[in-house]
Amino acid sequence: MKKVLIISYYWPPSGGISVLRSLKITKYLRQYGWEPILFIPKNADYPSYDKSNLNDVPKDLEIIQGRIVEPFNIYRFLTGRRRGENVINVLVSNEKKRGLLHKLSVWIRSNFFIPDARSLWIRPSVRKLEKYLATNHIDAIFSDGPPHTNTRIACLLSKSSGIPWLADFQDPWTQVDYYQLLSLTKFGHRRHVKMEQEVFKTAGAISIVSQSWKSDLEKIGAKNVSVVPWGFDPDDYRGLSKVDDEFFCFTHSGLLGFDRNPKLFFEVLKEICDTDKLFSKKLRLRFIGQTDYTVVNELSRLGLKENLILIGNVSRKESLNYISSSPILLLLLNQQPNAKGRIPGKLFEYLAVRRPIVCLGIEKGDSANILKETNAGLTFSYENKDDLREYILKLWSEYKKGLLIQPIKSKIDKYSSVKVTQNIAQILNSLVE
């Protein structure tokens, strides 16, 4: 069996969506002739934890750990945050008004921690892995980014060892939506670009999660790029809660940042509430995970605060039970220049529970195409008020008739984690052949 070294920052007991890419690929790789060997951080500062993910770690898996130094506790101290508080998403979440220390911290992180806040892990990891390779055979390297510290480690290791490398991108690097939120100097930007171009020259193959982002990467020099989307693991969706239709509930799972604040959607709900007392009584908005304060403020301004249910961070199993029990699911895409290619991992969790999806984003974007292809929901632009209202009223009519408790007949088999892993294995095979 061929061996692949997988370099990943996120690994159980980490929670959240980012850990699932490497975890699910590792879970199924042996079925396709590849033995995974994991390199992960020791004492990582994860934004959330979920020990249930340990159930997916294959038996007898070889795991190499490298100690990591992260700056997040220093940031928490400077900005007066609690120890252990999630500060990973500070660029896209405004839970508090930001002061000078926050701005200074972002400037330092942007220009001295390149490619990201885990960059102090790069050099010691490369040295540790070079020693490992001196006495152990590896056929290929796989890295999962972001964080692109993983990508940088794999790049340097592939250059020094000559081992072929598959660079996997959950999100782009300099083209990612939050890149423009960094306080970059010209020198800092040049360093990012130089490292990114080094990836394109060194990697034997690149995979990325959407067709639009594949095209974007190719425009800046990437070669041999394949589209390997996120997926869902059928094992995770057995025995979940049945639909609870006590309320006409829209559920959103995951980070809800200020760049996804669906003001027009809220306005449509408010207008319907003002003309339909039953709708107002039954409407619920359930947000799971970190929610930006601007979203809550907008609902308060419209008088919809009583319809809001803030769940906060929960285990993935709890999150899946919430979305499987919801009559309707809400998918909000970033309002950023590269949003056309944005296909969040939660989309595939939504698909797996077979609930109707209301998506706000680019109507001809990659997420919209998947919803249309699978017959799982509809996408509306953040300005398309009339069509959005019409669709919500259609769902409301179906809800009153008791029709939303039935699972929708969506075509989703091609997006299972097994198929995703098969695609990764095929690319790895092409590298070593």
KOLMIKE-454368 format. One record per atom (N, C-alpha, C): z, x, y. Coordinates in steps of 0.05 Angstrom, whole numbers, padded with zeros to 5 digits, always signed. Each point is the difference from the previous one (the first is absolute). Example, Ala and Ser with C-alpha at 12.3 -4.5 7.8 and 13.67 -1.06 7.14 Angstrom:
% KOLMIKE-454368
+00156+00264-00114+00000-00018+00024+00000+00018+00024-00014-00007+00021+00001+00016+00024+00014-00015+00022
***
This chain:
% KOLMIKE-454368
+00000+00017-00024+00000-00017+00024+00000+00018+00025-00017-00006+00019-00002+00015+00025+00024-00005+00017+00007+00019+00017+00024-00002+00017-00007-00001+00029+00013-00018+00014-00004-00003+00029+00027+00003+00015+00001+00017+00020+00023+00002+00016-00002-00020+00023+00019-00018+00001+00000-00021+00021+00021+00007+00021-00009+00004+00024+00018+00007+00023+00005-00025+00016+00025-00009+00001+00006-00025+00013+00027+00001+00013+00002-00007+00025+00026-00002+00014+00016-00024-00011-00013-00023-00002+00014-00024-00009+00001-00001-00030+00025-00005-00010+00004-00002-00029+00027-00014-00004+00003-00015-00021+00025-00014-00005+00024+00020+00001+00022-00009+00013+00007-00027+00007-00010-00010+00026-00020+00012+00012-00011-00011+00025-00009-00029-00004+00004-00016+00021-00010-00027+00000-00025-00002+00018-00007-00024+00007-00023-00004+00017-00026+00000-00015-00022-00003+00015-00027-00002-00013-00012+00028-00005+00007+00020+00017-00014+00026-00002+00004+00014-00027+00023-00005-00012+00007+00014-00026-00018-00010-00022-00012-00023+00002-00014-00013-00023-00026+00014-00007-00013+00013+00019-00026+00012-00006+00003+00021-00022+00016+00020+00005+00004+00021-00020+00014-00010-00024+00020-00017+00003+00016-00010-00022-00018-00015-00020-00016-00019+00009-00016-00016-00018-00022+00017-00013-00012+00019+00015-00020+00017-00012+00013+00017-00022+00023+00011+00006+00015+00016-00020+00006-00017-00025+00007-00025+00004+00008-00018-00022-00023-00003-00020-00025-00001+00009-00022-00007-00017-00019+00023-00007+00005+00024+00012-00019+00022-00003-00003+00009-00029+00021+00000-00016-00002+00009-00027-00020-00016-00017-00005-00025+00008-00019-00016-00014-00029+00011+00003-00004+00017+00020-00027+00010+00005-00002+00030-00003+00018+00011-00017-00003+00028-00008+00012+00020+00019+00017-00008+00018+00012+00018+00020+00031-00001-00002+00012+00024-00002+00029+00002+00001+00009+00007+00028+00014-00019+00014+00009+00006+00027+00025+00018+00000+00000+00019+00020+00024+00016+00005+00006-00004+00030+00024-00009+00006+00006-00008+00028+00014+00022+00015-00009+00004+00025+00016+00016+00019+00009-00018+00022+00026-00002+00004+00012-00019+00019+00023+00015+00015+00009-00012+00022+00021+00013+00015+00028-00005-00012+00017+00019+00004+00028-00004-00007+00015-00007+00025+00018-00019-00001+00016-00010+00022-00017-00011+00023-00021-00015-00006-00017-00012+00021+00014-00022+00015-00008-00004+00026+00012-00020+00017-00019-00024+00000+00002-00017-00021-00018-00022-00002+00008-00023+00018-00019-00015+00011+00007-00023+00017+00014-00023-00015-00005-00002-00026+00013-00020-00016+00002+00009-00029+00017-00013-00015+00004+00009-00028-00001-00025-00018-00011+00005-00024-00003-00022-00020+00000+00013-00028+00023-00001-00013+00003+00013-00025-00017-00013-00023-00009-00025+00005-00016-00013-00020-00026+00015-00005-00009+00015+00020-00025+00015-00004+00003+00021-00022+00024+00008-00006+00004+00020-00021-00010-00011-00027-00002-00026-00003-00009-00011-00026-00029+00006-00006-00015+00008+00021-00028+00006-00004-00006+00030-00005+00021+00016+00001-00004+00029-00004-00004+00005-00030-00023+00012-00008-00005+00004-00029+00021+00017-00013+00005-00004-00025+00019+00016-00015-00010+00029-00003+00018+00019-00001-00006+00028-00004-00019+00011+00022+00001-00011+00024-00017+00009+00022+00012+00026+00011-00017+00020+00003+00010+00025+00013+00000-00004+00030+00023+00005+00012+00003-00003+00029+00011+00026+00011-00014+00011+00021+00008+00023+00014+00010-00009+00027+00023+00009+00009+00011-00008+00026+00002+00024+00019-00006-00004+00025+00003+00020+00020+00017-00010+00023+00020+00015+00007+00019-00009+00021-00016-00003+00027+00007-00022+00014-00014-00006+00025+00020-00002+00023-00008+00010+00023+00016-00003+00024-00015-00019+00019+00013-00022+00007-00012-00020+00017+00016-00004+00026-00014-00006+00022+00013-00001+00026+00011-00027+00008+00001-00020-00019+00006-00027+00008+00029-00003+00009+00019+00014-00013+00028-00002+00008+00004+00011+00028-00015+00021+00008+00002+00010+00027-00010-00021+00019-00022-00014-00007-00011-00021+00018+00020-00023+00002+00013-00007-00022+00020-00022+00001+00023+00008+00018+00009+00025-00001+00022+00009+00016-00008-00001+00030-00024+00010+00006-00008+00001+00028-00004-00028+00013-00009-00019-00017-00006-00026+00011+00022-00021-00006+00022+00009-00011+00023-00018-00004-00004-00020-00022-00016+00007-00020-00004-00018-00023+00020+00006-00022+00004-00019-00017+00018+00003-00022-00011+00019-00021+00018+00014-00014-00009+00017-00022-00012-00017-00022-00023+00008-00009-00014-00016-00021-00018-00022+00011+00001-00005+00026-00018-00020+00012-00029+00008-00003-00017-00020-00005-00029+00006-00003-00012+00008+00027-00009+00025+00002-00013+00009+00025-00028+00010-00006-00010-00006-00024-00026+00010-00008-00022-00014+00017+00005-00026+00007-00021-00016+00013+00004-00003+00030+00013+00019+00012+00007-00003+00028-00025-00002+00018-00023+00010-00009-00024-00001+00016-00012-00028+00001+00006-00017-00020-00012-00026+00000+00021-00022-00001+00025+00007+00006+00021-00020+00001+00018+00006+00023+00004-00020+00017+00016+00003+00024+00026-00016-00003+00017+00007-00019+00024-00015-00004+00018+00001+00024-00001+00023+00015+00016+00003+00024-00019+00011+00022+00009-00004+00024-00015+00013+00022+00003+00030-00002-00022+00013+00005+00000+00029-00005+00007+00016+00025+00017+00020-00004+00008+00016+00023-00014+00027+00000+00009+00017+00017-00011+00026+00004+00002+00017-00025+00023-00002-00014+00004+00016-00024-00019-00007-00022-00006-00026-00001-00020-00009-00020-00027+00012+00007-00008-00001+00025-00026+00010+00008-00002+00030-00005+00022+00015+00006+00001+00028-00005-00002+00006-00030+00014-00016-00016-00001+00004-00029-00028-00004-00011-00014-00021+00009-00027-00005-00009-00018+00022+00009+00004+00011+00024-00017+00023+00009+00004+00024-00018+00025+00006-00006+00006+00023-00017-00012-00004-00028+00005-00024-00011-00011-00006-00027-00031+00002+00000-00013-00009+00022-00029-00001+00001-00012+00028+00001+00013+00019+00013-00013+00025+00006+00012+00024-00016+00023-00004-00012+00012+00022-00015+00003-00006-00030-00001-00025-00007+00002-00008-00028-00028-00011-00008-00017+00018-00008-00028-00007-00006-00005+00007-00029-00010-00019-00016-00012-00025+00008+00019-00023+00004+00026+00003-00008+00019-00022+00003+00028+00011-00002+00019-00018+00001+00028+00008+00002+00010+00015-00025-00015-00001-00022+00008+00015-00025-00012+00027-00002-00011+00010+00022-00016+00025-00001+00016+00025-00009+00027-00001+00004+00016+00023-00008+00000+00003-00031-00010-00020-00014-00001+00001-00029-00025+00016-00010-00019+00006+00018-00026+00011-00009+00003+00028-00012+00009+00019+00015+00000+00028-00009+00018+00004-00024+00025-00009-00001+00016+00004-00024-00012-00014-00025-00014-00022+00004-00012-00014-00022-00023+00016-00012-00017+00011+00018-00023+00016-00009+00010+00024-00016+00021+00013+00011+00011+00024-00015+00011-00008-00027+00014-00022-00001+00012-00009-00026-00022-00007-00020-00021-00014+00009-00021-00008-00018-00018+00023-00009-00003+00020+00018-00016+00023-00008+00015+00015-00023+00026+00002+00002+00016+00012-00022-00003-00016-00025+00000-00027+00002-00002-00017-00023-00028+00004-00014-00021+00002+00016-00027+00003-00010-00004+00027-00013+00016+00020+00007-00003+00026-00012+00006+00000-00030+00016-00019-00009+00007-00001-00028-00006-00027-00013-00013-00019+00014-00007-00026-00011-00028-00008+00007-00014-00011-00019-00028-00008+00004-00002-00028+00011-00016-00003+00021-00006-00026+00012-00031-00002+00003-00011-00024-00007-00029-00004+00002-00009-00009+00028+00017-00016+00013-00008-00012+00026+00025-00006+00016-00004-00003+00026+00021-00008+00019-00007-00027+00012+00020-00017+00004-00003-00025+00013+00022-00002+00021-00008-00006+00025+00020-00004+00022-00004-00028+00011+00023-00011+00009+00000-00027+00011+00010+00001+00028-00016-00008+00020+00010+00001+00027-00009-00025+00016+00014-00007+00021+00022+00014+00012+00026-00004-00016+00020+00018+00006-00001+00020+00020-00020+00022-00007-00015+00010+00019-00020+00020-00005+00011+00028-00004+00027+00002+00001+00013+00024-00010-00008+00004-00029-00001-00022-00016-00010+00002-00027-00028+00012-00001-00017-00010+00017-00028+00009+00001-00001+00029+00007+00016+00009+00019+00000+00028+00008+00010+00018-00022+00021-00008-00014+00010+00016-00023-00023+00004-00020-00013-00023-00007-00021+00001-00021-00023+00018+00009-00007-00002+00026-00022+00015+00011+00005+00030-00003+00024+00009+00009+00006+00029-00002+00002+00009-00029+00011-00017-00017+00003+00007-00028-00027+00002-00014-00018-00019+00006-00027+00001-00012-00015+00025+00009+00003+00007+00025-00014+00024+00011+00010+00025-00014+00027+00002-00004+00011+00024-00012-00004+00002-00030-00002-00023-00013-00002+00000-00030-00029-00005-00010-00017-00012+00016-00026-00007-00009-00001-00025-00017+00022-00014-00003+00001-00024-00017-00012-00023+00016-00019-00016-00013-00013-00022+00014+00020-00021+00008-00005-00013+00023+00019-00017+00013-00012-00027+00009+00013-00022-00006-00007-00026+00009+00020-00008+00022-00010-00002+00025+00017-00008+00022-00002-00030+00004+00022-00014-00005+00001-00029+00003+00012-00008+00027-00013-00019+00013+00009-00009+00027+00007-00030-00002+00026-00006+00002+00007-00028+00004-00007-00009+00029+00004+00019+00019-00009-00004+00027-00015+00025+00009-00018-00002+00020-00013+00024+00010+00020+00019+00013-00010+00022+00011+00016+00020+00013-00002-00004+00030-00020+00013+00013-00002-00003+00029-00012-00027+00008-00010-00015-00019-00012-00026+00006+00020-00023-00005+00024+00006-00009+00020-00021-00006+00008-00013+00026+00008-00026-00001+00005-00015+00024+00022+00012+00017+00022+00010-00012+00022+00010+00016-00004+00028+00011-00023+00013-00007-00005+00027+00010-00001+00000+00030-00012-00021+00012-00002-00001+00029+00027-00005+00013+00020-00008-00015+00027-00004+00011+00016+00026+00001-00010+00021-00012+00013+00026+00001-00003+00011+00028+00020+00015+00009-00001+00013+00027-00012+00028-00004-00025+00002-00006-00013+00025-00007-00010+00015+00024+00005+00026-00001-00014+00018+00019-00027+00007-00012-00017+00013+00016-00026+00008-00010+00003+00020-00023+00020+00017+00002+00005+00020-00021+00009-00015-00026+00017-00020+00003+00009-00015-00024-00023-00015-00013-00017-00012+00016-00023-00014-00011-00019+00019-00015-00004+00023+00012-00018+00020-00013+00011+00008-00027+00026+00003-00002+00012+00008-00026-00004-00022-00021+00004-00025+00008-00005-00022-00019-00029+00000-00009-00019+00003+00018-00028-00001-00007-00007+00024-00018+00010+00024+00007-00006+00023-00017+00010-00003-00029+00025-00011-00003+00011-00004-00027-00017-00021-00015-00007-00022+00015-00016-00021-00013-00027+00011-00010-00013+00016+00017-00026+00011-00008+00003+00019-00024+00022+00014-00001+00006+00018-00023+00002-00016-00025+00011-00024+00001+00001-00018-00023-00028-00007-00009-00017-00007+00019-00028-00008-00007-00015+00022-00014+00005+00025+00008-00014+00023-00011+00012+00009-00027+00026-00006-00005+00013+00010-00023+00001-00020-00023+00003-00025+00006+00003-00021-00022-00026-00003-00015+00002+00000-00026-00024-00005-00017-00008-00029+00002+00019-00018+00006-00007-00028+00003+00022-00013+00017-00007-00022+00013+00018-00015+00018-00002-00029-00008+00023-00013-00001+00000-00029-00004+00015-00013+00023-00009-00024+00007+00013-00015+00022-00002-00030-00007+00017-00016+00013+00004-00027-00010-00020-00021+00010-00018+00006+00019-00019-00020+00009-00027+00012+00007-00020-00017-00001-00027+00009+00005-00004+00009+00029+00011-00015+00018-00003+00008+00029+00013+00027+00005+00023+00004-00011+00014+00026+00004-00016+00023-00014-00013-00006-00022-00017+00020-00013-00022+00008+00019-00013-00019+00013-00021+00006+00019+00010+00015+00024+00024-00007+00009+00013+00014+00023+00005+00029-00007+00010+00005-00024+00005+00028-00009-00026+00016-00001-00020-00012-00011-00026+00014-00003-00012+00007+00027+00006-00016+00020-00011+00006+00027+00013+00025+00012+00024+00007-00009+00012+00024+00011+00000+00024-00020-00017-00003-00021-00005+00023-00017+00009-00001-00028+00013-00021-00009+00010-00002-00027-00023-00003-00020+00002+00012-00023-00021-00001-00021+00012-00011-00026-00018-00011-00017+00008-00009-00026+00024-00019+00001-00003-00021+00017+00021-00020+00005-00004-00025-00017+00020-00008-00014-00001-00025-00017+00020-00020+00011-00006-00025-00003+00018-00022+00007+00017-00007-00025+00026+00004+00002+00018-00009-00021+00022-00017+00014-00002-00026-00002+00018-00017+00015+00028+00001-00011+00019-00012+00015+00026-00006-00011-00004-00020-00023+00022-00005-00014-00002-00019-00022+00027-00013-00004+00002-00016-00021+00025-00013-00008+00004+00005-00030+00025+00003-00007+00007+00005-00028+00009-00027-00012-00015-00011-00019+00007-00026-00012+00028-00001-00010+00011+00023-00009+00028+00000-00011+00020-00009+00021-00006+00004+00026+00019-00006+00021+00001-00030+00007-00018-00016-00012-00002-00028+00009+00007-00020-00021+00014+00009-00020+00009-00017-00022+00028-00011+00006+00003-00026-00003+00027-00012+00004+00009-00003+00028-00019-00001+00019+00007-00004+00028+00006-00029+00007+00012-00005+00023+00007-00027+00009-00025-00018+00002+00004-00025-00006-00021-00020+00004-00001-00008+00030-00021-00013+00008-00004-00008+00027+00022-00020+00008+00013+00005+00023+00020-00018+00012-00014-00014+00024-00005-00026-00003-00015-00014+00021+00019-00018+00016+00026+00008+00002+00018-00015+00017-00009+00002+00029-00011+00024+00008-00010+00004+00027-00029+00009-00001-00013-00005+00022-00027+00010+00005+00003+00029+00010+00002+00019-00018+00009+00027+00006-00023+00020-00001-00002+00016+00021-00017+00023+00001+00018+00025-00004-00007+00016-00020+00016+00024-00005-00016+00025+00005+00012+00019+00015-00012+00026+00005+00019+00021-00012-00012+00019-00015+00016+00021-00013-00008+00027+00012+00021+00016+00006-00005+00027+00010+00004+00003+00030-00006+00024+00010+00004+00006+00028-00017-00018+00017+00013-00012+00020-00015-00017+00020+00004+00013+00027-00018+00018+00007+00002+00015+00025-00011-00014+00024+00004+00012+00023-00010-00013+00025-00030-00003+00001-00015+00017-00016-00029-00001+00000-00010-00021-00019+00018-00016-00012-00008-00022-00017+00012-00027+00009+00010+00000+00024+00014-00023+00011-00021-00023+00004+00001-00021-00017-00021-00021+00000+00006-00022+00020-00002+00006+00026+00008-00019+00020-00016-00025-00001-00026+00002-00005-00017-00024+00000+00007-00018-00024+00006+00013-00023+00009-00015-00024+00025-00016+00007+00019+00013+00013+00025-00014+00008-00006-00023+00019-00019+00005+00018-00006-00021+00019-00012-00025-00014-00017+00005-00020-00012-00022-00015+00022-00016-00014+00019+00014-00012+00022-00013-00014+00016-00017+00020+00005+00011+00024+00015-00014+00020-00014-00026+00009-00026+00002+00004-00016-00024+00008+00001-00021-00021-00001+00007-00025+00001-00020-00022+00028-00011-00001+00020+00016+00003+00028-00010+00000+00004-00021+00022-00012+00005+00023+00004-00018+00023-00013-00028-00005-00019-00001-00018-00014-00026-00005+00008-00012-00027+00014+00015-00017+00007-00010-00027+00029+00008-00006+00018-00020+00002+00028+00006-00005+00006+00008-00028-00014-00010-00020+00004+00008-00027-00008+00029-00004-00022+00008+00012-00009+00028-00002+00021+00018+00012+00011-00008+00023+00021+00016+00013+00025+00003-00018+00006-00022-00014+00024+00000-00017-00004+00017-00025-00025+00000-00011-00005+00014-00025-00009+00029+00003-00009+00008+00024-00011+00026+00004+00021+00022-00003-00007+00021-00015+00017+00024-00002-00018+00025+00001+00010+00020+00014-00012+00026+00001+00020+00020-00012-00007+00011-00023+00018+00018-00014-00011+00028+00000+00015+00018+00013-00009+00028+00003+00018+00018-00016-00011+00015-00019+00015+00017-00018-00005+00029+00009+00021+00015+00006-00003+00028+00008+00005+00003+00030-00008+00023+00010+00005+00007+00028-00018-00016+00019+00012-00014+00019-00015-00017+00018+00006+00009+00029-00022+00005+00015+00003+00010+00027+00012-00021+00018+00017+00009+00019+00014-00020+00017-00019-00016+00017-00025+00011+00006-00019-00016+00016-00009-00025-00014-00001+00002-00027-00008-00024-00016+00021-00021+00003+00025+00007-00003+00022-00019+00002+00001-00012+00028-00004+00017+00020+00000-00009+00028-00022-00021+00005-00023+00005-00012-00022-00019+00004+00006-00027-00012+00012+00000-00024+00008-00026-00012+00021-00014+00016+00019+00016+00011+00021-00012+00017-00012-00013+00025-00020+00014+00012-00013-00010+00024-00014-00027-00005-00011-00003-00024-00014-00024-00007+00018-00022-00011+00026+00006-00004+00018-00020-00011-00002-00003-00030-00009+00022-00013-00003-00001-00029+00021+00017-00015+00020+00009+00015+00020+00017-00013+00014-00013-00023+00005-00027+00002+00013-00014-00022-00017-00002-00025-00026+00004+00003-00018+00000-00023-00002+00027-00014+00013+00020+00011-00003+00027-00009+00022+00007-00020-00007+00014-00022+00019+00010-00019-00006+00030-00003+00019+00016+00009-00002+00029-00002+00015+00010-00025-00014+00011-00019+00012+00008-00025+00010+00029+00001-00014+00017+00015+00007+00028+00000-00010+00015-00024+00009+00025-00004-00009+00016-00022+00014-00009-00026-00016-00005-00021+00010-00007-00026-00014+00016-00021+00009-00002-00025-00013+00014-00022-00028-00012-00004-00017+00015-00013-00028-00010-00004+00000-00025-00017+00018-00001-00020+00001-00023-00017+00008-00025+00016+00018+00003+00018+00008-00023+00018-00024-00008+00017-00013+00020+00011-00023-00005+00017-00022-00015-00015-00006+00008-00025-00020-00014-00016+00008-00028-00006+00026-00005-00004+00009-00027-00005-00003-00017+00025+00005+00011+00023-00004-00015+00025-00029-00008+00003-00019+00019-00004-00028-00006+00005-00011-00019-00022+00010+00003-00025-00010-00018-00021+00010-00028+00004+00023-00004+00014+00011-00026+00004-00011-00013+00026-00015+00014+00016-00009-00010+00026-00025-00017-00003-00002-00023+00013-00025-00016-00001-00024+00015+00011+00005+00017+00021-00021+00014+00014+00009+00028+00007-00019+00019-00001+00006+00028+00007-00014+00008+00025+00012+00016+00016-00010+00009+00026-00006+00030-00001-00025+00007+00005-00008+00028+00001-00009+00007+00028+00014+00019+00013-00006+00007+00027-00009+00029+00001-00025+00004+00009-00011+00027+00002+00003+00012+00027+00002+00026+00002+00004+00014+00025-00022-00007+00020+00007-00004+00024-00019-00003+00022-00007+00027+00012-00015+00016-00016-00007+00027+00007-00029+00005-00005-00012+00021+00011-00029+00005-00002-00010+00002-00029+00017+00011-00018-00010+00004-00028+00009-00022-00019+00007-00024+00012+00011-00021-00017-00021-00012-00019-00025+00005+00004-00021-00011-00018+00005+00010-00028+00009+00025-00004+00004+00011-00026+00028-00004-00011+00017-00012+00015+00028-00004-00008+00002-00020-00023+00009+00010-00024+00006-00017-00023+00028+00007-00009+00020-00014+00011+00028+00007-00007+00006-00005-00029+00019+00016-00011+00007-00004-00028+00011-00028-00006+00013-00012+00021+00011-00026-00005-00021-00021-00006-00025+00005+00009-00022-00019-00006-00002-00004-00030+00003+00021-00016-00003-00002-00028+00024-00013-00013+00024+00004+00012+00023-00015-00009-00004-00030+00005-00011-00007+00023-00006-00027+00006-00020-00012-00020-00021+00016-00006-00020-00010-00019+00013-00006-00027+00018+00018-00008+00011-00003-00027+00017-00025-00004+00012-00011+00021+00016-00024-00003-00016-00025+00004-00026+00003+00007-00019-00022+00002+00009-00023+00018+00009+00008+00024+00007-00019+00021-00021+00002+00022-00007-00022+00014-00020+00001+00021+00009+00019+00023-00019+00016+00010+00006+00020+00020-00013-00006+00026+00016+00001+00022-00011-00002+00027+00001+00028+00012-00023+00011+00006-00002+00027+00010-00009+00000+00029+00013+00016+00017-00009+00005+00027-00009+00029+00002-00025+00003+00008-00012+00027+00002-00029-00003+00007-00016+00019-00009-00029+00000+00005-00014-00018-00021-00015-00019+00009-00010-00021-00018-00021+00011-00019-00012+00023+00006-00019+00012-00018+00010+00028-00009+00026+00003+00000+00012+00025-00009+00003+00001-00030+00010+00023-00010+00002+00004-00029+00020-00019-00013+00022-00005+00013+00020-00019-00011-00012-00028-00001-00014-00008+00021-00014-00026+00000-00019-00003-00023-00015+00022-00006-00020+00000-00021+00014-00004-00027+00023+00012-00004+00014-00003-00026+00010-00029-00003+00011-00011+00022+00010-00028-00001-00023-00019-00007-00023+00005+00012-00023-00017-00005-00010+00004-00028-00002+00025-00009-00010+00006-00027+00018-00012-00022+00026+00000+00005+00019-00009-00021+00007-00030+00004-00010-00012+00021+00006-00028+00006+00030-00005+00003+00013+00019+00015+00029-00001+00002+00010-00008+00027-00017-00003+00020+00009-00007+00027-00022+00004+00020+00007-00003+00026-00018+00003+00022+00011+00018+00021-00018+00013+00014+00007+00019+00022-00009-00011+00027+00017+00003+00020-00006-00010+00027+00006+00023+00019-00017+00003+00020+00006+00019+00021+00025-00009+00015+00013+00019+00015+00023-00007+00015-00006-00018+00024-00027-00005+00005-00008-00017+00022-00012-00026-00009-00004-00004-00027-00014-00023-00010+00020-00023-00004+00007-00013+00022+00020-00021+00000-00009-00025-00014-00024-00009+00006-00009-00026-00010-00002+00000-00031-00013+00020-00011-00003+00001-00029+00027+00004-00014+00017+00015+00012+00027+00005-00011+00015-00026-00001+00000-00016+00022+00014-00025+00000-00011-00019-00021-00027-00001-00003-00012-00017-00020+00009+00007-00028+00002+00026-00006+00008+00008-00027+00029-00006-00005+00017+00004+00020+00029-00006-00003+00004-00030-00005-00015-00017+00015+00002-00029-00004-00010-00008-00028-00021+00015-00010-00009-00006-00027+00021+00007-00020+00014+00023+00003+00021+00007-00018+00024-00019+00002+00005-00010+00025+00021-00019+00004-00006-00026-00015-00024-00009+00001-00008-00024-00014+00003+00004-00030-00008+00023-00010+00003+00005-00029+00030+00002-00008+00016+00011+00018+00029+00002-00005+00012-00028-00002-00007-00018+00018+00012-00027-00001-00009-00015-00025-00023+00007-00012-00009-00013-00025+00011+00014-00024+00016+00021+00004+00012+00015-00023-00019+00018-00014-00022+00008+00013-00021+00017-00013+00006+00030+00002+00017+00008+00018+00005+00029+00003+00018+00013-00021+00010-00017-00018+00017+00012-00021-00017+00012-00023-00026-00007+00000-00017+00010-00021-00011+00028+00006-00001+00019-00019-00011+00026+00005-00030-00002+00006-00010+00016+00018-00029+00000+00006-00014+00016-00021-00025-00007-00005-00017+00012-00020-00015+00024+00012+00014+00021+00005-00013+00024+00012-00009+00020-00021-00020+00015+00006-00012+00019-00019+00010+00028+00007+00021+00010-00014+00013+00024+00010+00002+00022-00021-00011-00004-00024+00005+00019-00022-00009+00029+00007-00021+00003+00015-00010+00026+00006+00019+00017+00017+00021-00013+00011+00019+00014+00018+00026+00006-00014+00001-00001-00027+00025+00007-00014+00004+00030+00001+00025+00008-00002+00007+00029+00001-00013+00015-00023-00005-00014-00022-00013+00013-00023-00029+00008+00008-00014-00018+00014-00027+00006+00008-00001+00022+00022+00020-00001+00018+00002+00020+00021+00004+00028-00013+00018+00001-00019+00005+00026-00014-00024+00010-00015-00015-00019-00012-00025+00008-00014-00019+00013+00019-00002-00011+00025-00018+00011+00020+00009+00029+00008+00026+00003+00003+00010+00027+00007-00005+00020-00023+00004-00009-00025-00005+00018-00023-00029+00008-00002-00018-00018+00007-00029+00006-00001-00007+00021+00021+00012-00002+00023-00004+00021+00021+00011+00027-00009+00024+00000-00011+00011+00024-00010-00017+00013-00022-00011-00017-00018-00018+00010-00020-00024+00013+00011-00011-00012+00022-00024+00012+00012+00006+00027+00013+00025+00004+00009+00008+00025+00012+00001+00023-00020+00011-00006-00024+00004+00021-00020-00025+00004-00017-00018-00019+00000-00024+00003-00016-00020+00019+00014
***
